[in-house]
Amino acid sequence: MPSTKITEREALLRLSALCSQAEHCSYEMMEKMRRWELSDEEQARVVERLMKDKFVDDERFARVFALDKIRYNKWGRRKVEQALWLKRIDADIRRRVLDDIDGEEYLAVLRPLLKSKRRSVRAANERERNMKLMRFALGRGFGMDEIKACLDCDDDIPDDYIDADDDDMM
């Protein structure tokens, strides 16, 4: 479908309506306007107006996004942080939002997730089963401390499964 050139005023009205229905970040707004072929100056003015009128607030977006992904998509901190990074949310906002989420929130999501997954994992022994569950949880973005707390298998975790520092990811 070819892109449609619209005016700055039309963009502001469309994006205001969109933001009144659900949370969106400034990067999403910029991407929409880029597809609408608005100039960089027009995009900057529209985003500034959306932020001034409180239609767009990246920190508010990040808080809602993070809680939704944790509670409904069953993601861990690292996966949420990566998704926020892809949405171009500032590192300070990402860190502040994720630090405000209680560690118990992650465990409350991970425990039933691992319990359910455990029933479907085929393994020759408990160590192999725990390693498969660990890989599954790591893929969901959970850290080793959370995984260890839920699996209770510290003895089974090899030394090469060391938890990397969060800053190494980005």
Disulfide bonds with the S-S distance in Angstrom:
none
